[in-house]
Amino acid sequence: MSEPGLLDAPEADLVESQDLPWLVVVHNDPVNLMSYVAMVFRRIFGWTRERAERHMMEVHTKGRSVVWSGGREQAELYVQQLHSFLLLATLEKSS
């Protein structure tokens, strides 16, 4: 007979993995203007012009930028908001 609580381990792992920091990543695309991307960052994240432009340049030069890190639910909301502005964004688990 198994010990009590061992059957709950997969659920515990699932809850724990959802609490890990999640990354919101914006990827470069050939469609949006750099000024537009910076404006979207300012509007969604409330960033200064300098911070928004720094992340926009990272997207442009490196192909991607991690724009936010935190809980999964908020990360999903940010990805959805970025998509509503037609930016290419993904949600990734932090390693």
ABEGO torsion letter per residue (X at the ends): XBBBGAAAAAAAAAAAAAABBBBBBBBBBAABBAAAAAAAAAAAAGBBAAAAAAAAAAAAAAGBBBABBEBAAAAAAAAAAAAAAGBBBBBBBBX
